[in-house]
Structures are given as C-alpha cells and as structure tokens.
Amino acid sequence: MDDLEETAIEEFRNKWIEKSGNKRLASLSVQQLLRDCEAITDDGIIYAALILFGKHESLGKFLPQAEIIFEYRSSITAGPANQREEFRTGFFSCYNRLWELINLRNDKQHYQEGFFIYDIPTFNERVVREVVLNAVSHRNYQLGGNIFIRQYPDRLVVESPGGFPYGISLENILDRQLPRNRRIAEILSLCGVVERSGQGMNLIYELSIKEAKHLPEFTGTDDNFVSITLNGSIIDTNMLSVINRIGSECLETLSTGDFLVINALYHEMNVDENLQSHLNRLIHLGIVEHLSRKKYLLARNLYMAAGKTEIHTRKVGLVRDTNKELLLKHIHKSGSKGTPFKELQQVLPGHSRGQIQVLLRELRSEKRVCCK
C-alpha cells in the first residue's frame, strides 16, 4: 500500500461517489475501496492500481514506462519544446494538470450567427480528455515508450506505444470496443471518467463534426504505435449554422453514423457504403433529401442556413437534367413504337409515378417527346 498515493485514491473515491451517488463509499477504508473496484486482490496490488494511483518512486521502480510527457511547441520546427512537463505518477494525480496545461493556450474562435456571437475553443475539453484516456487505457505497458502529448497552436498530437488492440482497425474503430487493459478501463468507468460502453471514440468524432472541425487523423499509426491528431481550427463556420438549424433536440437523437453522413454531404464527399443505412432515417427527419437512386443531399433549409442555397439548386438541377436524359435515351431506343410508362418506372426505380410524370411534362414542354 505504501506504493500508492493516497491523494490519487481520494480523487478516485470522490469521483466514484459523484458518479454512483453511493455515499457509503466515503466510509470505506482505502484497502476496502480498492478491493471493491478490484484494484487489489488477495495476491496484492495489480498493475492497474499502480498505473492509476502509484507514487513517483514506485512507478520508477516497477513500471517506469508508465509516464506521460507533455510538450508545447509554437511551431513544427525541430529543437527544444517551449514547455515540457513529465508525469511519472498515478493518472489520478495528473489528469487534471494535463488539461490545465493544454487549456493554458486554448484560443477561442469566434462565430457569429445573426446578432449572437459564439466562442468555440480550439481544443474541446471532452475530446481532449477522451483522447488522453484512450492512450492510458489502450497503450501497451509491456513496451518501453512513453505517452506523448504534443500541443501546437492549432492541433494536438497524442502518441502511445502499441498499435490498435487485436481486432481493432481504422475501418471498425467506431463499431468495436476492445480495451487492451480491461481493469484500467473498468476502474475509470466506475468513476465516470470514461463510458463503460466504450463510446469515447464515437464522442470524439461527433463533437468534431458539431464544431465543424476536421475528423481525427491517425497518420503515423502502425503495429507498434498509435498516433491521433486533433485539428482544432474550424473548417467552415457555415457548417455551424447547419448544426444549429438541425437543433439540439434532434442532434441528441443522432448516431455517429448520422453525423458522418451529414458531414460528408455538407463537404460534397461520397457517403461511405457502410453508412448507407443511415440515409432513410435522416430523410425521415427532414435532414437529407433523396434526389435519385444514389443521389442524396442536405435539405434545402440547411443550405439556406449556411447561405449556400445555390449549391442545393445546382445539385437538384444536375440530377434533374440527368434523369430527363435517361428517360429520353430510353424513349429514343424504343423508336416509333413508343415506350410504356412501366418501362420508364424501371429506368428511374427510385422515383414515384408522380415524379416521373413531372419530368415527362417538362420534356414535352421542351418538345423533346410527345405523350399519347
């Protein structure tokens, strides 16, 4: 027990009481508290307890690689950091200090909508804490490297030893949860520092989109190392107007996949095939419009909020012209015998009877077809 820092344990106790509402935890002895969270067993203190509550000298003796190094660099040029602090201590002794260091140079970005001016921090506290917690929970403590947190004026890079846990990849990182260090994750979950459901990475993606920032990047990640970069600059303030127009109540009901679809459509990117299932729900919510079989765009009122109605008009017009040309091409192939309406429905299977009739009326008014 002498290897553990009592102040770190008490910090954990207070957070556990706050999360659970169980006041009885306040009267437990330190040993019983640690037994209840399974940080110690009949065989003694486990490594998770040392990582979360250990003293500096004890970590130096038993697990010196359990160290977090913070650096602030004003530029990407080589040389010594402008500020550097090293934390070889239990995580509960330093996690608040880490945020204080980052927040010390956390500039505000201003966004105005109508008469209201909003301040958005370059580094979102919840996002930063989740990224650091992921590094502590998922790093490989059998490797000798340290966790590095490097802050620049507009981005934050967190690097940790060990690649993704077995079975986790960039392709499924939002869908699968597999902590490398389960006991650490469970103890952090007890006190509400992380979600037991393992939705931390989902939260990071969602908040990045809500604040109109780049999605996290994993450049430099390999089998032995994970590197995640948070870009703090707002890409397009008009995107914030779109998010505000959707409304907080509706946003609370959206999944991470929903947010990724909205983000892709706003930035005129293709929607990933794995996200196609989210489109129907977003159409039902009035957030997305279905133009044709594989063509979707954000609703007109959202483009209006962003001051970009011309994009909506252009996209609708292009798809409309394409559909008319498809109908015309099929009609020409049929020649003088004419084309039954049922065949035209097969040409545009995603369109209703009324929508096809509207397109035919336009073609007729343009004197490109005649209807019998």
MOMO-V360910 format. One line per field, one symbol per residue. phi: phi as a letter, one per 30 degrees, with the letter a starting at -180 (. if undefined). burial: b if it has 24 or more other ideal C-beta (glycine too) atoms within 12 Angstrom, else e. Layout:
phi=???
burial=???
This chain:
phi=.ddcddddddddedddddddidddddcddeddedddcidbbddkdcdedddcbddedddddcadddbcccbcbdadddkdddbbbcbcaeeddbdddddedddebcdcccbcbidcccccddcdeddddddddddddcdcddcddcdcccccebabccbbdjddeejcbddbdccbbbddcddddddddecidbdddicededddddddechcddecbejdbdcacbbcccddddaddddddddddjdddedcdcddedddeddddchcddeedcedddddddddicbcccaebcbaddeddddddibddddddddddddddddddddddddddiddibddddddddbddcdedddddddddddddicbbcc
burial=eebbbeebbbbbbebbeeeeeeeebeeeebeebbeebebbeeeebbbbbbbbbbbbebbeeebebbbbbbbbbeeeeeeeeeeebbbbbbbbbbbebbbebbeebbeebebeeeeeeeebbbbbbbbbbbbbbbbbbbbbbeeebbbbbbbbebbbbbbbbbbbbeebeeeebbeebebbbebbbbbbbbbebbbeebbbbbbbbbbbbbbbbbbbebeebeeebbbbbbbbebebbbbbbbbbbbeeeeeeebbbbbbbbbbbbbbeeebeeebeebbeebeebebbbbbbeebbbbbbebbebbebeebbeebbeebbeebbebbbebbeeeeeeebeeeebeebbeebeeebbeebbeebeeeeebeee
